[in-house]
């Protein structure tokens, strides 16, 4: 089974990520396969960390739906 992380920010050579348990962890950028940016979903598998583009898009769409109409009068 894989663990899921959300990239909160990039600090130097580390991606500062939030875990499913709302804890913050630092992952070296060189250990992550894919293009790492804030908001990206990272999966940890037995063989390393991977950017999950599909999960990132799904997460962004869910956030967008939650925000629709939030500031409309």
N, CA, C, O and CB atoms as a CASP TS submission, in Angstrom:
PFRMAT TS
TARGET T0000
AUTHOR 0000-0000-0000
METHOD Language model
MODEL 1
PARENT N/A
ATOM      1  N   UNK     1       0.842  -1.182   0.000  1.00  0.00           N
ATOM      2  CA  UNK     1       0.000   0.000   0.000  1.00  0.00           C
ATOM      3  C   UNK     1       0.885   1.243   0.000  1.00  0.00           C
ATOM      4  O   UNK     1       1.960   1.241   0.600  1.00  0.00           O
ATOM      5  CB  UNK     1      -0.957  -0.001   1.219  1.00  0.00           C
ATOM      6  N   UNK     2       0.438   2.298  -0.668  1.00  0.00           N
ATOM      7  CA  UNK     2       1.240   3.507  -0.754  1.00  0.00           C
ATOM      8  C   UNK     2       0.729   4.577   0.207  1.00  0.00           C
ATOM      9  O   UNK     2      -0.455   4.615   0.541  1.00  0.00           O
ATOM     10  CB  UNK     2       1.240   4.039  -2.181  1.00  0.00           C
ATOM     11  N   UNK     3       1.636   5.440   0.642  1.00  0.00           N
ATOM     12  CA  UNK     3       1.287   6.581   1.474  1.00  0.00           C
ATOM     13  C   UNK     3       1.101   7.788   0.574  1.00  0.00           C
ATOM     14  O   UNK     3       1.710   7.875  -0.492  1.00  0.00           O
ATOM     15  CB  UNK     3       2.373   6.851   2.554  1.00  0.00           C
ATOM     16  N   UNK     4       0.250   8.727   1.006  1.00  0.00           N
ATOM     17  CA  UNK     4      -0.045   9.916   0.215  1.00  0.00           C
ATOM     18  C   UNK     4       0.458  11.153   0.950  1.00  0.00           C
ATOM     19  O   UNK     4       0.272  11.291   2.159  1.00  0.00           O
ATOM     20  CB  UNK     4      -1.563  10.028  -0.070  1.00  0.00           C
ATOM     21  N   UNK     5       1.095  12.046   0.203  1.00  0.00           N
ATOM     22  CA  UNK     5       1.587  13.313   0.733  1.00  0.00           C
ATOM     23  C   UNK     5       1.128  14.431  -0.201  1.00  0.00           C
ATOM     24  O   UNK     5       0.974  14.217  -1.403  1.00  0.00           O
ATOM     25  CB  UNK     5       3.148  13.302   0.880  1.00  0.00           C
ATOM     26  N   UNK     6       0.910  15.624   0.356  1.00  0.00           N
ATOM     27  CA  UNK     6       0.598  16.805  -0.441  1.00  0.00           C
ATOM     28  C   UNK     6       1.744  17.791  -0.244  1.00  0.00           C
ATOM     29  O   UNK     6       2.115  18.105   0.887  1.00  0.00           O
ATOM     30  CB  UNK     6      -0.792  17.439  -0.031  1.00  0.00           C
ATOM     31  N   UNK     7       2.307  18.281  -1.356  1.00  0.00           N
ATOM     32  CA  UNK     7       3.411  19.230  -1.261  1.00  0.00           C
ATOM     33  C   UNK     7       2.864  20.577  -0.792  1.00  0.00           C
ATOM     34  O   UNK     7       2.040  21.192  -1.470  1.00  0.00           O
ATOM     35  CB  UNK     7       4.150  19.372  -2.631  1.00  0.00           C
ATOM     36  N   UNK     8       3.327  21.028   0.369  1.00  0.00           N
ATOM     37  CA  UNK     8       2.929  22.320   0.922  1.00  0.00           C
ATOM     38  C   UNK     8       3.794  23.433   0.348  1.00  0.00           C
ATOM     39  O   UNK     8       3.293  24.493  -0.029  1.00  0.00           O
ATOM     40  CB  UNK     8       3.027  22.305   2.455  1.00  0.00           C
ATOM     41  N   UNK     9       5.097  23.180   0.287  1.00  0.00           N
ATOM     42  CA  UNK     9       6.030  24.179  -0.232  1.00  0.00           C
ATOM     43  C   UNK     9       7.377  23.509  -0.523  1.00  0.00           C
ATOM     44  O   UNK     9       7.641  22.379  -0.110  1.00  0.00           O
ATOM     45  CB  UNK     9       6.204  25.357   0.779  1.00  0.00           C
ATOM     46  N   UNK    10       8.204  24.244  -1.242  1.00  0.00           N
ATOM     47  CA  UNK    10       9.564  23.795  -1.528  1.00  0.00           C
ATOM     48  C   UNK    10      10.508  24.680  -0.713  1.00  0.00           C
ATOM     49  O   UNK    10      10.423  25.906  -0.775  1.00  0.00           O
ATOM     50  CB  UNK    10       9.891  23.866  -3.080  1.00  0.00           C
ATOM     51  N   UNK    11      11.389  24.068   0.037  1.00  0.00           N
ATOM     52  CA  UNK    11      12.402  24.797   0.808  1.00  0.00           C
ATOM     53  C   UNK    11      13.771  24.232   0.459  1.00  0.00           C
ATOM     54  O   UNK    11      14.146  23.144   0.895  1.00  0.00           O
ATOM     55  CB  UNK    11      12.131  24.695   2.350  1.00  0.00           C
ATOM     56  N   UNK    12      14.502  24.994  -0.333  1.00  0.00           N
ATOM     57  CA  UNK    12      15.828  24.537  -0.749  1.00  0.00           C
ATOM     58  C   UNK    12      15.743  23.256  -1.544  1.00  0.00           C
ATOM     59  O   UNK    12      15.111  23.214  -2.600  1.00  0.00           O
ATOM     60  CB  UNK    12      16.727  24.335   0.457  1.00  0.00           C
ATOM     61  N   UNK    13      16.378  22.203  -1.040  1.00  0.00           N
ATOM     62  CA  UNK    13      16.367  20.927  -1.759  1.00  0.00           C
ATOM     63  C   UNK    13      15.323  19.957  -1.210  1.00  0.00           C
ATOM     64  O   UNK    13      15.396  18.754  -1.461  1.00  0.00           O
ATOM     65  CB  UNK    13      17.741  20.285  -1.694  1.00  0.00           C
ATOM     66  N   UNK    14      14.343  20.485  -0.454  1.00  0.00           N
ATOM     67  CA  UNK    14      13.312  19.634   0.150  1.00  0.00           C
ATOM     68  C   UNK    14      11.908  20.050  -0.263  1.00  0.00           C
ATOM     69  O   UNK    14      11.623  21.232  -0.453  1.00  0.00           O
ATOM     70  CB  UNK    14      13.428  19.669   1.663  1.00  0.00           C
ATOM     71  N   UNK    15      11.042  19.061  -0.397  1.00  0.00           N
ATOM     72  CA  UNK    15       9.608  19.296  -0.526  1.00  0.00           C
ATOM     73  C   UNK    15       9.032  19.108   0.875  1.00  0.00           C
ATOM     74  O   UNK    15       9.153  18.034   1.465  1.00  0.00           O
ATOM     75  CB  UNK    15       8.928  18.319  -1.592  1.00  0.00           C
ATOM     76  N   UNK    16       8.407  20.156   1.399  1.00  0.00           N
ATOM     77  CA  UNK    16       7.763  20.065   2.707  1.00  0.00           C
ATOM     78  C   UNK    16       6.338  19.593   2.432  1.00  0.00           C
ATOM     79  O   UNK    16       5.562  20.285   1.773  1.00  0.00           O
ATOM     80  CB  UNK    16       7.794  21.458   3.497  1.00  0.00           C
ATOM     81  N   UNK    17       6.002  18.409   2.943  1.00  0.00           N
ATOM     82  CA  UNK    17       4.744  17.758   2.596  1.00  0.00           C
ATOM     83  C   UNK    17       3.884  17.487   3.822  1.00  0.00           C
ATOM     84  O   UNK    17       4.383  17.283   4.928  1.00  0.00           O
ATOM     85  CB  UNK    17       5.015  16.462   1.863  1.00  0.00           C
ATOM     86  N   UNK    18       2.568  17.492   3.587  1.00  0.00           N
ATOM     87  CA  UNK    18       1.617  17.140   4.635  1.00  0.00           C
ATOM     88  C   UNK    18       1.180  15.696   4.421  1.00  0.00           C
ATOM     89  O   UNK    18       0.862  15.292   3.303  1.00  0.00           O
ATOM     90  CB  UNK    18       0.388  18.105   4.635  1.00  0.00           C
ATOM     91  N   UNK    19       1.169  14.925   5.506  1.00  0.00           N
ATOM     92  CA  UNK    19       0.745  13.530   5.427  1.00  0.00           C
ATOM     93  C   UNK    19      -0.765  13.438   5.589  1.00  0.00           C
ATOM     94  O   UNK    19      -1.434  14.436   5.857  1.00  0.00           O
ATOM     95  CB  UNK    19       1.457  12.677   6.499  1.00  0.00           C
ATOM     96  N   UNK    20      -1.290  12.241   5.425  1.00  0.00           N
ATOM     97  CA  UNK    20      -2.722  12.006   5.624  1.00  0.00           C
ATOM     98  C   UNK    20      -3.137  12.259   7.069  1.00  0.00           C
ATOM     99  O   UNK    20      -4.309  12.507   7.352  1.00  0.00           O
ATOM    100  CB  UNK    20      -3.085  10.579   5.224  1.00  0.00           C
ATOM    101  N   UNK    21      -2.165  12.194   7.985  1.00  0.00           N
ATOM    102  CA  UNK    21      -2.435  12.429   9.411  1.00  0.00           C
ATOM    103  C   UNK    21      -2.179  13.881   9.796  1.00  0.00           C
ATOM    104  O   UNK    21      -2.106  14.211  10.980  1.00  0.00           O
ATOM    105  CB  UNK    21      -1.574  11.504  10.277  1.00  0.00           C
ATOM    106  N   UNK    22      -2.040  14.757   8.786  1.00  0.00           N
ATOM    107  CA  UNK    22      -1.822  16.194   8.986  1.00  0.00           C
ATOM    108  C   UNK    22      -0.477  16.522   9.636  1.00  0.00           C
ATOM    109  O   UNK    22      -0.330  17.568  10.266  1.00  0.00           O
ATOM    110  CB  UNK    22      -2.932  16.759   9.834  1.00  0.00           C
ATOM    111  N   UNK    23       0.494  15.638   9.484  1.00  0.00           N
ATOM    112  CA  UNK    23       1.851  15.881   9.975  1.00  0.00           C
ATOM    113  C   UNK    23       2.697  16.389   8.812  1.00  0.00           C
ATOM    114  O   UNK    23       2.428  16.068   7.654  1.00  0.00           O
ATOM    115  CB  UNK    23       2.474  14.583  10.600  1.00  0.00           C
ATOM    116  N   UNK    24       3.710  17.177   9.119  1.00  0.00           N
ATOM    117  CA  UNK    24       4.587  17.713   8.088  1.00  0.00           C
ATOM    118  C   UNK    24       5.883  16.902   8.046  1.00  0.00           C
ATOM    119  O   UNK    24       6.472  16.595   9.083  1.00  0.00           O
ATOM    120  CB  UNK    24       4.884  19.214   8.343  1.00  0.00           C
ATOM    121  N   UNK    25       6.313  16.564   6.833  1.00  0.00           N
ATOM    122  CA  UNK    25       7.562  15.830   6.639  1.00  0.00           C
ATOM    123  C   UNK    25       8.350  16.472   5.496  1.00  0.00           C
ATOM    124  O   UNK    25       7.771  17.053   4.578  1.00  0.00           O
ATOM    125  CB  UNK    25       7.284  14.322   6.343  1.00  0.00           C
ATOM    126  N   UNK    26       9.665  16.361   5.565  1.00  0.00           N
ATOM    127  CA  UNK    26      10.544  16.854   4.505  1.00  0.00           C
ATOM    128  C   UNK    26      11.017  15.674   3.668  1.00  0.00           C
ATOM    129  O   UNK    26      11.492  14.670   4.198  1.00  0.00           O
ATOM    130  CB  UNK    26      11.757  17.635   5.096  1.00  0.00           C
ATOM    131  N   UNK    27      10.879  15.812   2.347  1.00  0.00           N
ATOM    132  CA  UNK    27      11.343  14.777   1.425  1.00  0.00           C
ATOM    133  C   UNK    27      12.321  15.438   0.458  1.00  0.00           C
ATOM    134  O   UNK    27      11.997  16.450  -0.164  1.00  0.00           O
ATOM    135  CB  UNK    27      10.141  14.096   0.656  1.00  0.00           C
ATOM    136  N   UNK    28      13.509  14.868   0.334  1.00  0.00           N
ATOM    137  CA  UNK    28      14.489  15.426  -0.602  1.00  0.00           C
ATOM    138  C   UNK    28      13.945  15.370  -2.022  1.00  0.00           C
ATOM    139  O   UNK    28      13.425  14.346  -2.464  1.00  0.00           O
ATOM    140  CB  UNK    28      15.832  14.665  -0.511  1.00  0.00           C
ATOM    141  N   UNK    29      14.073  16.488  -2.728  1.00  0.00           N
ATOM    142  CA  UNK    29      13.568  16.568  -4.097  1.00  0.00           C
ATOM    143  C   UNK    29      14.189  15.508  -4.996  1.00  0.00           C
ATOM    144  O   UNK    29      13.532  15.011  -5.912  1.00  0.00           O
ATOM    145  CB  UNK    29      13.833  17.946  -4.672  1.00  0.00           C
ATOM    146  N   UNK    30      15.446  15.156  -4.745  1.00  0.00           N
ATOM    147  CA  UNK    30      16.124  14.160  -5.581  1.00  0.00           C
ATOM    148  C   UNK    30      15.532  12.760  -5.397  1.00  0.00           C
ATOM    149  O   UNK    30      15.798  11.864  -6.199  1.00  0.00           O
ATOM    150  CB  UNK    30      17.618  14.135  -5.258  1.00  0.00           C
ATOM    151  N   UNK    31      14.734  12.571  -4.350  1.00  0.00           N
ATOM    152  CA  UNK    31      14.110  11.267  -4.094  1.00  0.00           C
ATOM    153  C   UNK    31      12.714  11.142  -4.701  1.00  0.00           C
ATOM    154  O   UNK    31      12.068  10.103  -4.569  1.00  0.00           O
ATOM    155  CB  UNK    31      14.031  11.023  -2.605  1.00  0.00           C
ATOM    156  N   UNK    32      12.248  12.205  -5.366  1.00  0.00           N
ATOM    157  CA  UNK    32      10.892  12.210  -5.918  1.00  0.00           C
ATOM    158  C   UNK    32      10.975  12.166  -7.438  1.00  0.00           C
ATOM    159  O   UNK    32      11.657  12.989  -8.050  1.00  0.00           O
ATOM    160  CB  UNK    32      10.095  13.466  -5.444  1.00  0.00           C
ATOM    161  N   UNK    33      10.283  11.208  -8.045  1.00  0.00           N
ATOM    162  CA  UNK    33      10.222  11.093  -9.500  1.00  0.00           C
ATOM    163  C   UNK    33       9.069  11.951 -10.013  1.00  0.00           C
ATOM    164  O   UNK    33       7.927  11.785  -9.585  1.00  0.00           O
ATOM    165  CB  UNK    33      10.048   9.604  -9.941  1.00  0.00           C
ATOM    166  N   UNK    34       9.371  12.866 -10.927  1.00  0.00           N
ATOM    167  CA  UNK    34       8.356  13.742 -11.496  1.00  0.00           C
ATOM    168  C   UNK    34       8.646  15.195 -11.165  1.00  0.00           C
ATOM    169  O   UNK    34       9.599  15.505 -10.449  1.00  0.00           O
ATOM    170  CB  UNK    34       6.972  13.354 -10.991  1.00  0.00           C
ATOM    171  N   UNK    35       7.811  16.082 -11.695  1.00  0.00           N
ATOM    172  CA  UNK    35       7.961  17.516 -11.466  1.00  0.00           C
ATOM    173  C   UNK    35       7.233  17.881 -10.181  1.00  0.00           C
ATOM    174  O   UNK    35       6.017  17.715 -10.076  1.00  0.00           O
ATOM    175  CB  UNK    35       7.415  18.343 -12.671  1.00  0.00           C
ATOM    176  N   UNK    36       7.984  18.378  -9.207  1.00  0.00           N
ATOM    177  CA  UNK    36       7.437  18.674  -7.885  1.00  0.00           C
ATOM    178  C   UNK    36       7.109  20.161  -7.784  1.00  0.00           C
ATOM    179  O   UNK    36       7.965  21.015  -8.017  1.00  0.00           O
ATOM    180  CB  UNK    36       8.433  18.258  -6.770  1.00  0.00           C
ATOM    181  N   UNK    37       5.850  20.460  -7.432  1.00  0.00           N
ATOM    182  CA  UNK    37       5.391  21.833  -7.220  1.00  0.00           C
ATOM    183  C   UNK    37       4.427  21.834  -6.047  1.00  0.00           C
ATOM    184  O   UNK    37       3.928  20.785  -5.639  1.00  0.00           O
ATOM    185  CB  UNK    37       4.714  22.419  -8.506  1.00  0.00           C
ATOM    186  N   UNK    38       4.165  23.028  -5.504  1.00  0.00           N
ATOM    187  CA  UNK    38       3.199  23.158  -4.419  1.00  0.00           C
ATOM    188  C   UNK    38       1.850  22.610  -4.864  1.00  0.00           C
ATOM    189  O   UNK    38       1.408  22.866  -5.985  1.00  0.00           O
ATOM    190  CB  UNK    38       3.067  24.633  -3.972  1.00  0.00           C
ATOM    191  N   UNK    39       1.199  21.857  -3.985  1.00  0.00           N
ATOM    192  CA  UNK    39      -0.121  21.317  -4.268  1.00  0.00           C
ATOM    193  C   UNK    39      -0.121  19.953  -4.939  1.00  0.00           C
ATOM    194  O   UNK    39      -1.172  19.323  -5.050  1.00  0.00           O
ATOM    195  CB  UNK    39      -0.856  22.264  -5.116  1.00  0.00           C
ATOM    196  N   UNK    40       1.032  19.490  -5.385  1.00  0.00           N
ATOM    197  CA  UNK    40       1.092  18.183  -6.052  1.00  0.00           C
ATOM    198  C   UNK    40       0.894  17.051  -5.054  1.00  0.00           C
ATOM    199  O   UNK    40       1.254  17.169  -3.883  1.00  0.00           O
ATOM    200  CB  UNK    40       2.434  18.011  -6.780  1.00  0.00           C
ATOM    201  N   UNK    41       0.319  15.960  -5.530  1.00  0.00           N
ATOM    202  CA  UNK    41       0.134  14.757  -4.721  1.00  0.00           C
ATOM    203  C   UNK    41       1.332  13.843  -4.966  1.00  0.00           C
ATOM    204  O   UNK    41       1.688  13.556  -6.108  1.00  0.00           O
ATOM    205  CB  UNK    41      -1.221  14.030  -5.068  1.00  0.00           C
ATOM    206  N   UNK    42       1.942  13.395  -3.876  1.00  0.00           N
ATOM    207  CA  UNK    42       3.097  12.497  -3.936  1.00  0.00           C
ATOM    208  C   UNK    42       2.690  11.154  -3.338  1.00  0.00           C
ATOM    209  O   UNK    42       2.088  11.101  -2.265  1.00  0.00           O
ATOM    210  CB  UNK    42       4.331  13.101  -3.177  1.00  0.00           C
ATOM    211  N   UNK    43       3.019  10.083  -4.030  1.00  0.00           N
ATOM    212  CA  UNK    43       2.771   8.740  -3.506  1.00  0.00           C
ATOM    213  C   UNK    43       4.096   8.108  -3.114  1.00  0.00           C
ATOM    214  O   UNK    43       5.079   8.200  -3.848  1.00  0.00           O
ATOM    215  CB  UNK    43       2.028   7.858  -4.550  1.00  0.00           C
ATOM    216  N   UNK    44       4.117   7.465  -1.953  1.00  0.00           N
ATOM    217  CA  UNK    44       5.300   6.709  -1.546  1.00  0.00           C
ATOM    218  C   UNK    44       4.989   5.237  -1.741  1.00  0.00           C
ATOM    219  O   UNK    44       4.053   4.692  -1.156  1.00  0.00           O
ATOM    220  CB  UNK    44       5.705   7.014  -0.057  1.00  0.00           C
ATOM    221  N   UNK    45       5.796   4.613  -2.576  1.00  0.00           N
ATOM    222  CA  UNK    45       5.662   3.183  -2.818  1.00  0.00           C
ATOM    223  C   UNK    45       6.930   2.501  -2.322  1.00  0.00           C
ATOM    224  O   UNK    45       7.844   3.154  -1.820  1.00  0.00           O
ATOM    225  CB  UNK    45       5.411   2.880  -4.334  1.00  0.00           C
ATOM    226  N   UNK    46       6.975   1.200  -2.467  1.00  0.00           N
ATOM    227  CA  UNK    46       8.153   0.445  -2.018  1.00  0.00           C
ATOM    228  C   UNK    46       9.436   0.913  -2.694  1.00  0.00           C
ATOM    229  O   UNK    46      10.509   0.879  -2.092  1.00  0.00           O
ATOM    230  CB  UNK    46       7.955  -1.037  -2.284  1.00  0.00           C
ATOM    231  N   UNK    47       9.323   1.350  -3.948  1.00  0.00           N
ATOM    232  CA  UNK    47      10.521   1.710  -4.711  1.00  0.00           C
ATOM    233  C   UNK    47      10.776   3.214  -4.808  1.00  0.00           C
ATOM    234  O   UNK    47      11.635   3.633  -5.584  1.00  0.00           O
ATOM    235  CB  UNK    47      10.416   1.146  -6.088  1.00  0.00           C
ATOM    236  N   UNK    48      10.051   4.039  -4.042  1.00  0.00           N
ATOM    237  CA  UNK    48      10.332   5.473  -4.044  1.00  0.00           C
ATOM    238  C   UNK    48       9.096   6.344  -3.997  1.00  0.00           C
ATOM    239  O   UNK    48       7.980   5.870  -3.786  1.00  0.00           O
ATOM    240  CB  UNK    48      11.120   5.822  -5.247  1.00  0.00           C
ATOM    241  N   UNK    49       9.327   7.647  -4.202  1.00  0.00           N
ATOM    242  CA  UNK    49       8.263   8.652  -4.195  1.00  0.00           C
ATOM    243  C   UNK    49       7.958   9.063  -5.633  1.00  0.00           C
ATOM    244  O   UNK    49       8.868   9.228  -6.446  1.00  0.00           O
ATOM    245  CB  UNK    49       8.667   9.895  -3.337  1.00  0.00           C
ATOM    246  N   UNK    50       6.675   9.225  -5.940  1.00  0.00           N
ATOM    247  CA  UNK    50       6.251   9.576  -7.294  1.00  0.00           C
ATOM    248  C   UNK    50       5.193  10.671  -7.255  1.00  0.00           C
ATOM    249  O   UNK    50       4.308  10.654  -6.400  1.00  0.00           O
ATOM    250  CB  UNK    50       5.711   8.340  -8.030  1.00  0.00           C
ATOM    251  N   UNK    51       5.286  11.639  -8.195  1.00  0.00           N
ATOM    252  CA  UNK    51       4.231  12.627  -8.355  1.00  0.00           C
ATOM    253  C   UNK    51       3.070  11.926  -9.046  1.00  0.00           C
ATOM    254  O   UNK    51       3.254  11.290 -10.083  1.00  0.00           O
ATOM    255  CB  UNK    51       4.722  13.883  -9.172  1.00  0.00           C
ATOM    256  N   UNK    52       1.872  12.042  -8.473  1.00  0.00           N
ATOM    257  CA  UNK    52       0.672  11.439  -9.059  1.00  0.00           C
ATOM    258  C   UNK    52      -0.143  12.553  -9.706  1.00  0.00           C
ATOM    259  O   UNK    52      -0.938  13.220  -9.043  1.00  0.00           O
ATOM    260  CB  UNK    52      -0.178  10.668  -7.975  1.00  0.00           C
ATOM    261  N   UNK    53       0.061  12.748 -11.003  1.00  0.00           N
ATOM    262  CA  UNK    53      -0.610  13.832 -11.729  1.00  0.00           C
ATOM    263  C   UNK    53      -2.129  13.657 -11.726  1.00  0.00           C
ATOM    264  O   UNK    53      -2.868  14.631 -11.584  1.00  0.00           O
ATOM    265  CB  UNK    53      -0.097  13.898 -13.170  1.00  0.00           C
ATOM    266  N   UNK    54      -2.589  12.427 -11.880  1.00  0.00           N
ATOM    267  CA  UNK    54      -4.028  12.160 -11.911  1.00  0.00           C
ATOM    268  C   UNK    54      -4.687  12.537 -10.580  1.00  0.00           C
ATOM    269  O   UNK    54      -5.740  13.174 -10.565  1.00  0.00           O
ATOM    270  CB  UNK    54      -4.289  10.677 -12.229  1.00  0.00           C
ATOM    271  N   UNK    55      -4.073  12.147  -9.478  1.00  0.00           N
ATOM    272  CA  UNK    55      -4.606  12.475  -8.151  1.00  0.00           C
ATOM    273  C   UNK    55      -4.518  13.977  -7.893  1.00  0.00           C
ATOM    274  O   UNK    55      -5.385  14.541  -7.225  1.00  0.00           O
ATOM    275  CB  UNK    55      -3.844  11.700  -7.052  1.00  0.00           C
ATOM    276  N   UNK    56      -3.480  14.630  -8.414  1.00  0.00           N
ATOM    277  CA  UNK    56      -3.333  16.076  -8.252  1.00  0.00           C
ATOM    278  C   UNK    56      -4.468  16.802  -8.957  1.00  0.00           C
ATOM    279  O   UNK    56      -5.053  17.725  -8.391  1.00  0.00           O
ATOM    280  CB  UNK    56      -1.974  16.552  -8.799  1.00  0.00           C
ATOM    281  N   UNK    57      -4.786  16.404 -10.174  1.00  0.00           N
ATOM    282  CA  UNK    57      -5.877  17.029 -10.931  1.00  0.00           C
ATOM    283  C   UNK    57      -7.203  16.802 -10.219  1.00  0.00           C
ATOM    284  O   UNK    57      -8.006  17.727 -10.097  1.00  0.00           O
ATOM    285  CB  UNK    57      -5.939  16.469 -12.372  1.00  0.00           C
ATOM    286  N   UNK    58      -7.437  15.590  -9.751  1.00  0.00           N
ATOM    287  CA  UNK    58      -8.673  15.272  -9.038  1.00  0.00           C
ATOM    288  C   UNK    58      -8.805  16.131  -7.782  1.00  0.00           C
ATOM    289  O   UNK    58      -9.882  16.655  -7.497  1.00  0.00           O
ATOM    290  CB  UNK    58      -8.712  13.776  -8.669  1.00  0.00           C
ATOM    291  N   UNK    59      -7.721  16.276  -7.037  1.00  0.00           N
ATOM    292  CA  UNK    59      -7.728  17.081  -5.808  1.00  0.00           C
ATOM    293  C   UNK    59      -8.025  18.541  -6.121  1.00  0.00           C
ATOM    294  O   UNK    59      -8.818  19.169  -5.421  1.00  0.00           O
ATOM    295  CB  UNK    59      -6.380  16.963  -5.075  1.00  0.00           C
ATOM    296  N   UNK    60      -7.401  19.092  -7.161  1.00  0.00           N
ATOM    297  CA  UNK    60      -7.637  20.484  -7.541  1.00  0.00           C
ATOM    298  C   UNK    60      -9.081  20.698  -7.965  1.00  0.00           C
ATOM    299  O   UNK    60      -9.678  21.720  -7.626  1.00  0.00           O
ATOM    300  CB  UNK    60      -6.694  20.898  -8.671  1.00  0.00           C
ATOM    301  N   UNK    61      -9.655  19.746  -8.702  1.00  0.00           N
ATOM    302  CA  UNK    61     -11.057  19.842  -9.114  1.00  0.00           C
ATOM    303  C   UNK    61     -11.986  19.827  -7.905  1.00  0.00           C
ATOM    304  O   UNK    61     -12.962  20.576  -7.863  1.00  0.00           O
ATOM    305  CB  UNK    61     -11.416  18.694 -10.066  1.00  0.00           C
ATOM    306  N   UNK    62     -11.690  18.978  -6.920  1.00  0.00           N
ATOM    307  CA  UNK    62     -12.507  18.907  -5.707  1.00  0.00           C
ATOM    308  C   UNK    62     -12.452  20.220  -4.933  1.00  0.00           C
ATOM    309  O   UNK    62     -13.472  20.686  -4.425  1.00  0.00           O
ATOM    310  CB  UNK    62     -12.041  17.750  -4.814  1.00  0.00           C
ATOM    311  N   UNK    63     -11.275  20.810  -4.841  1.00  0.00           N
ATOM    312  CA  UNK    63     -11.123  22.092  -4.147  1.00  0.00           C
ATOM    313  C   UNK    63     -11.871  23.189  -4.894  1.00  0.00           C
ATOM    314  O   UNK    63     -12.531  24.026  -4.278  1.00  0.00           O
ATOM    315  CB  UNK    63      -9.631  22.463  -4.006  1.00  0.00           C
ATOM    316  N   UNK    64     -11.770  23.184  -6.214  1.00  0.00           N
ATOM    317  CA  UNK    64     -12.462  24.185  -7.031  1.00  0.00           C
ATOM    318  C   UNK    64     -13.973  24.101  -6.826  1.00  0.00           C
ATOM    319  O   UNK    64     -14.638  25.130  -6.705  1.00  0.00           O
ATOM    320  CB  UNK    64     -12.117  23.996  -8.523  1.00  0.00           C
ATOM    321  N   UNK    65     -14.522  22.886  -6.785  1.00  0.00           N
ATOM    322  CA  UNK    65     -15.959  22.707  -6.564  1.00  0.00           C
ATOM    323  C   UNK    65     -16.377  23.218  -5.196  1.00  0.00           C
ATOM    324  O   UNK    65     -17.441  23.822  -5.058  1.00  0.00           O
ATOM    325  CB  UNK    65     -16.341  21.238  -6.706  1.00  0.00           C
ATOM    326  N   UNK    66     -15.548  22.983  -4.183  1.00  0.00           N
ATOM    327  CA  UNK    66     -15.853  23.466  -2.835  1.00  0.00           C
ATOM    328  C   UNK    66     -15.865  24.991  -2.774  1.00  0.00           C
ATOM    329  O   UNK    66     -16.631  25.581  -2.011  1.00  0.00           O
ATOM    330  CB  UNK    66     -14.839  22.914  -1.835  1.00  0.00           C
ATOM    331  N   UNK    67     -15.021  25.621  -3.574  1.00  0.00           N
ATOM    332  CA  UNK    67     -14.897  27.073  -3.537  1.00  0.00           C
ATOM    333  C   UNK    67     -15.925  27.787  -4.410  1.00  0.00           C
ATOM    334  O   UNK    67     -16.130  28.991  -4.255  1.00  0.00           O
ATOM    335  CB  UNK    67     -13.517  27.471  -3.966  1.00  0.00           C
ATOM    336  N   UNK    68     -16.574  27.065  -5.327  1.00  0.00           N
ATOM    337  CA  UNK    68     -17.558  27.694  -6.209  1.00  0.00           C
ATOM    338  C   UNK    68     -18.669  28.317  -5.377  1.00  0.00           C
ATOM    339  O   UNK    68     -19.256  27.670  -4.510  1.00  0.00           O
ATOM    340  CB  UNK    68     -18.141  26.665  -7.211  1.00  0.00           C
ATOM    341  N   UNK    69     -18.939  29.556  -5.652  1.00  0.00           N
ATOM    342  CA  UNK    69     -20.021  30.243  -4.966  1.00  0.00           C
ATOM    343  C   UNK    69     -19.676  30.735  -3.572  1.00  0.00           C
ATOM    344  O   UNK    69     -20.510  31.357  -2.914  1.00  0.00           O
ATOM    345  CB  UNK    69     -21.183  29.351  -4.882  1.00  0.00           C
ATOM    346  N   UNK    70     -18.480  30.471  -3.117  1.00  0.00           N
ATOM    347  CA  UNK    70     -18.114  30.853  -1.752  1.00  0.00           C
ATOM    348  C   UNK    70     -18.134  32.365  -1.554  1.00  0.00           C
ATOM    349  O   UNK    70     -18.533  32.844  -0.492  1.00  0.00           O
ATOM    350  CB  UNK    70     -16.736  30.312  -1.410  1.00  0.00           C
ATOM    351  N   UNK    71     -17.705  33.127  -2.574  1.00  0.00           N
ATOM    352  CA  UNK    71     -17.646  34.575  -2.434  1.00  0.00           C
ATOM    353  C   UNK    71     -18.682  35.289  -3.298  1.00  0.00           C
ATOM    354  O   UNK    71     -18.639  36.514  -3.419  1.00  0.00           O
ATOM    355  CB  UNK    71     -16.265  35.066  -2.786  1.00  0.00           C
ATOM    356  N   UNK    72     -19.593  34.562  -3.887  1.00  0.00           N
ATOM    357  CA  UNK    72     -20.637  35.202  -4.688  1.00  0.00           C
ATOM    358  C   UNK    72     -21.691  35.790  -3.769  1.00  0.00           C
ATOM    359  O   UNK    72     -21.998  35.238  -2.712  1.00  0.00           O
ATOM    360  CB  UNK    72     -21.278  34.197  -5.674  1.00  0.00           C
ATOM    361  N   UNK    73     -22.243  36.932  -4.196  1.00  0.00           N
ATOM    362  CA  UNK    73     -23.290  37.560  -3.380  1.00  0.00           C
ATOM    363  C   UNK    73     -24.627  37.434  -4.055  1.00  0.00           C
ATOM    364  O   UNK    73     -25.634  37.901  -3.522  1.00  0.00           O
ATOM    365  CB  UNK    73     -22.975  39.033  -3.119  1.00  0.00           C
TER
END
